[in-house]
Amino acid sequence: MDRTKNEVNRLCGKKFPRGYMATGVEDTHYKDNVEFMDIYEKLGVEFERTIDHGAHNWEYCNRHVKKFLDWLNINDTFKRDME
C-alpha cells in the first residue's frame, strides 16, 4: 500500500491531502460514492470514510458539515500557524 501511496504523492508533486467523504445509504448517488471511496482506498489516499443513514439533501449535508469541521480540527491548525 505504501508504494501506491507514494505513487499518488509523486503524481501530485507533493503529499496528497487527507480527505473527508460522507454518504448516506439513502443517497441517490450512494453506489457511486462508495465506489469512489473504494478507489481512494486502493490508491492509498488517506481519508475519513463515513457511511450512515441519510439522503442527498441539505439535512444530511448540514449534519456532516459540522462533523467535517470537527474532523478538520481547525482550532489546532490556527494555533500551529500562530506559533
DOZA-475147 format. One line per 10 residues: their letters; for each residue x, y, z of N, C-alpha, C, O. Coordinates in Angstrom, 1 decimal. Atoms other than C-alpha are relative to their C-alpha. Layout:
BEGIN
a	X Y Z X Y Z X Y Z X Y Z | ...
//
This chain:
BEGIN
mdrtknevnr	0.8 -1.2 0.0 0.0 0.0 0.0 0.9 1.3 0.0 0.5 2.2 -0.7 | -0.8 -1.1 -0.1 2.8 2.4 0.8 0.6 0.4 -1.4 0.7 1.6 -1.7 | -0.5 -0.3 1.3 4.2 2.1 -2.7 -1.1 0.7 -0.9 -0.7 1.7 -1.6 | 1.1 -0.7 0.7 0.8 3.1 -4.2 -0.2 1.4 0.5 -0.3 2.3 -0.2 | 0.2 -1.4 -0.6 0.5 6.0 -1.7 1.1 0.9 -0.5 0.9 2.1 -0.9 | -1.1 -0.8 0.5 4.0 7.2 -2.7 -0.2 0.3 -1.5 0.2 1.4 -1.9 | 0.2 -0.3 1.4 3.0 6.9 -6.4 -1.1 1.2 -0.1 -0.9 2.0 -1.0 | 1.0 -1.1 0.0 -0.1 9.1 -5.7 0.6 1.3 0.3 0.4 2.3 -0.4 | -0.6 -1.3 -0.3 2.0 11.7 -4.0 1.0 0.4 -1.1 1.1 1.6 -1.3 | -0.9 -0.4 1.1 4.6 11.6 -6.8 -0.7 0.6 -1.1 -0.3 1.6 -1.7
lcgkkfprgy	0.8 -0.5 1.1 2.0 12.1 -9.4 -0.6 1.4 0.3 -0.8 2.3 -0.6 | 0.5 -1.3 -0.4 0.6 15.1 -7.4 1.1 1.0 0.1 0.8 2.2 0.1 | -1.1 -1.0 -0.2 4.0 16.6 -7.0 0.2 0.4 1.4 1.1 1.2 1.7 | -0.1 -0.3 -1.5 3.5 16.8 -3.2 -0.9 -1.0 0.7 -1.5 -1.8 0.1 | 0.8 0.9 -0.8 1.8 15.0 -0.4 -1.5 0.2 -0.3 -2.0 1.3 -0.2 | 1.4 -0.1 0.3 -1.8 14.3 -1.3 -0.7 0.2 1.3 -0.5 -0.5 2.3 | 0.7 -0.4 -1.3 -4.1 15.9 1.3 -1.0 -1.1 0.4 -1.5 -1.8 -0.4 | 1.1 0.9 -0.5 -6.3 13.8 3.6 -1.3 0.6 -0.4 -1.5 1.8 -0.7 | 1.3 -0.4 0.4 -9.9 13.9 2.7 -1.1 -0.5 1.0 -0.8 -1.3 1.9 | 1.2 0.4 -0.8 -13.4 13.5 4.3 -1.1 -0.2 -1.0 -1.5 0.6 -1.8
matgvedthy	1.1 0.3 0.9 -16.1 11.7 2.4 -1.1 -0.6 0.9 -0.9 -1.5 1.7 | 1.2 0.6 -0.7 -19.6 11.0 3.8 -1.1 -0.2 -1.0 -1.3 0.6 -2.0 | 1.2 0.3 0.8 -22.6 9.4 2.1 -1.0 -0.7 0.8 -0.7 -1.5 1.7 | 1.1 0.6 -0.7 -26.0 8.3 3.3 -0.4 -1.2 -0.9 -0.4 -1.2 -2.1 | 0.4 1.2 0.8 -27.3 4.8 2.3 -1.3 0.3 -0.8 -1.6 -0.4 -1.7 | 1.2 -0.3 0.8 -30.5 6.5 1.0 0.3 1.1 -1.1 -0.5 1.5 -1.8 | -0.4 -0.9 1.0 -28.5 8.9 -1.2 -0.1 -0.6 -1.4 0.2 -1.8 -1.6 | 0.2 0.5 1.4 -29.3 8.5 -4.9 1.4 -0.3 -0.6 1.4 -1.0 -1.6 | -1.4 0.2 0.5 -25.5 8.6 -5.5 0.8 -1.0 0.9 2.0 -1.1 0.7 | -0.7 0.8 -0.9 -24.7 6.1 -2.8 1.0 -1.0 -0.6 2.1 -1.1 -0.2
kdnvefmdiy	-0.9 0.9 0.7 -23.3 3.4 -5.1 1.3 0.6 -0.6 2.4 0.1 -0.4 | -1.1 -0.8 0.6 -21.1 5.9 -6.9 0.9 0.5 1.0 2.2 0.4 0.9 | -0.8 -0.5 -1.1 -19.9 7.4 -3.7 0.9 -1.1 0.6 2.0 -0.9 0.9 | -0.7 1.2 -0.6 -18.9 4.0 -2.2 1.1 -0.5 -1.0 2.2 -0.8 -0.6 | -0.9 0.4 1.0 -17.2 3.1 -5.5 1.2 1.0 0.0 2.4 0.5 0.0 | -1.1 -1.1 -0.1 -15.2 6.4 -5.3 0.9 -0.2 1.2 2.1 -0.1 1.1 | -0.7 0.2 -1.2 -14.3 5.7 -1.7 0.9 -1.2 -0.1 2.1 -1.2 0.3 | -0.8 1.2 0.1 -13.1 2.2 -2.6 1.2 0.2 -0.9 2.3 -0.3 -0.6 | -1.1 -0.4 0.9 -10.9 3.6 -5.4 1.1 0.8 0.8 2.3 0.5 0.7 | -1.0 -0.8 -0.8 -9.3 6.1 -3.0 0.7 -0.9 1.0 1.9 -0.8 1.1
eklgvefert	-0.7 0.9 -0.9 -8.6 3.3 -0.5 1.0 -0.9 -0.8 2.1 -1.1 -0.3 | -0.9 0.8 0.8 -7.0 1.1 -3.2 1.2 0.9 -0.4 2.3 0.3 -0.5 | -1.1 -0.8 0.4 -4.8 4.1 -4.2 0.8 0.4 1.3 1.9 1.0 1.1 | -0.7 -0.3 -1.2 -3.8 4.5 -0.5 -0.2 1.5 0.4 0.6 2.0 1.2 | 0.3 -1.4 -0.4 -5.3 8.0 -0.2 -0.6 0.0 1.4 -1.5 -0.8 1.7 | 0.5 -0.1 -1.3 -5.9 8.9 3.4 -1.3 0.9 0.0 -1.3 2.0 -0.4 | 1.3 -0.8 -0.1 -9.5 10.0 4.1 -0.9 -0.6 1.1 -0.8 -1.8 1.4 | 1.0 0.4 -1.0 -12.2 9.8 6.7 -1.2 -0.5 -0.8 -1.8 0.2 -1.6 | 1.1 0.6 0.8 -14.9 7.4 5.3 -1.2 -0.1 1.0 -1.1 -0.8 2.0 | 1.2 0.1 -0.9 -18.4 7.9 6.8 -1.2 -0.4 -0.9 -1.5 0.2 -1.9
idhgahnwey	1.2 0.5 0.6 -21.4 5.9 5.7 -1.1 -0.2 1.1 -0.9 -0.9 2.0 | 1.0 0.1 -1.0 -24.6 6.3 7.6 -1.4 0.3 -0.7 -1.4 0.3 -1.9 | 1.3 -0.2 0.6 -28.3 6.9 7.1 -0.2 1.5 -0.4 0.2 2.4 0.3 | 0.3 -1.3 0.5 -29.4 9.9 5.1 -0.1 0.1 -1.5 0.4 -0.8 -2.2 | 0.2 -0.1 1.5 -30.4 11.1 1.6 0.9 1.2 -0.5 1.6 1.8 0.3 | -0.8 -1.1 0.6 -28.8 13.6 -0.8 -0.8 1.3 0.2 -1.5 1.7 -0.8 | 0.8 -1.2 -0.2 -30.3 16.7 0.8 0.8 0.9 1.0 1.8 0.5 1.5 | -0.6 -0.9 -0.9 -29.5 19.7 3.0 0.1 -0.4 1.4 1.1 -0.1 2.1 | -0.1 0.5 -1.3 -30.3 18.0 6.2 1.2 -0.9 0.2 1.9 -0.7 1.2 | -1.2 0.8 -0.1 -27.6 15.4 5.6 1.3 0.8 -0.1 2.2 0.7 0.7
cnrhvkkfld	-1.1 -0.9 0.2 -25.2 18.0 4.3 0.3 0.8 1.2 1.5 0.9 1.7 | -0.2 -0.8 -1.2 -25.6 20.3 7.3 0.5 -0.8 1.1 1.4 -0.3 1.9 | -0.5 0.9 -1.1 -25.1 17.4 9.7 1.5 -0.3 -0.2 2.2 -0.3 0.8 | -1.3 0.4 0.3 -21.9 16.5 8.0 1.0 1.1 -0.1 2.2 1.0 0.0 | -0.9 -1.2 0.0 -20.5 20.0 7.6 0.5 0.2 1.4 1.7 0.4 1.6 | -0.4 -0.1 -1.4 -20.4 20.1 11.4 1.1 -1.1 0.3 2.1 -0.8 0.9 | -0.9 1.1 -0.2 -18.7 16.7 11.6 1.4 0.2 -0.7 2.4 0.0 -0.2 | -1.2 -0.3 0.7 -16.2 17.8 8.9 0.8 1.0 0.6 2.0 0.9 0.7 | -0.7 -1.1 -0.7 -15.3 21.0 10.7 0.7 -0.5 1.3 1.8 -0.2 1.6 | -0.6 0.6 -1.2 -14.7 19.0 13.9 1.2 -0.9 -0.4 2.2 -0.8 0.2
wlnindtfkr	-1.1 0.8 0.5 -12.6 16.5 11.9 1.2 0.8 -0.4 2.3 0.4 -0.2 | -1.1 -0.9 0.6 -10.6 19.3 10.3 0.8 0.6 1.2 2.0 0.9 1.0 | -0.7 -0.5 -1.1 -9.7 20.5 13.8 0.7 1.3 -0.2 1.9 1.5 0.0 | -0.5 -1.3 0.5 -9.3 24.0 12.6 0.6 0.8 1.1 1.5 1.6 0.9 | -0.6 -0.8 -1.1 -8.6 25.5 16.0 1.5 -0.4 0.2 2.3 0.5 0.4 | -1.4 0.4 -0.1 -5.4 23.4 16.3 0.9 0.5 -1.2 2.0 0.9 -1.0 | -0.7 -0.5 1.1 -4.4 24.4 12.8 0.3 1.5 0.2 1.5 1.9 -0.1 | -0.3 -1.4 -0.2 -4.7 28.1 13.6 1.0 0.2 1.1 1.9 1.1 1.0 | -1.0 -0.1 -1.1 -2.8 27.6 16.9 1.4 -0.3 -0.6 2.4 0.5 -0.2 | -1.3 0.4 0.6 0.0 25.9 14.9 0.6 1.1 -0.8 1.8 1.4 -0.8
dme	-0.4 -1.1 0.9 0.1 28.7 12.4 0.5 1.2 0.7 1.3 2.0 0.2 | -0.4 -1.2 -0.8 0.4 31.4 15.1 1.3 -0.2 0.7 1.9 0.8 1.2 | -1.2 0.3 -0.8 3.4 29.7 16.8 1.2 0.4 -0.8 2.3 0.3 -0.3
//
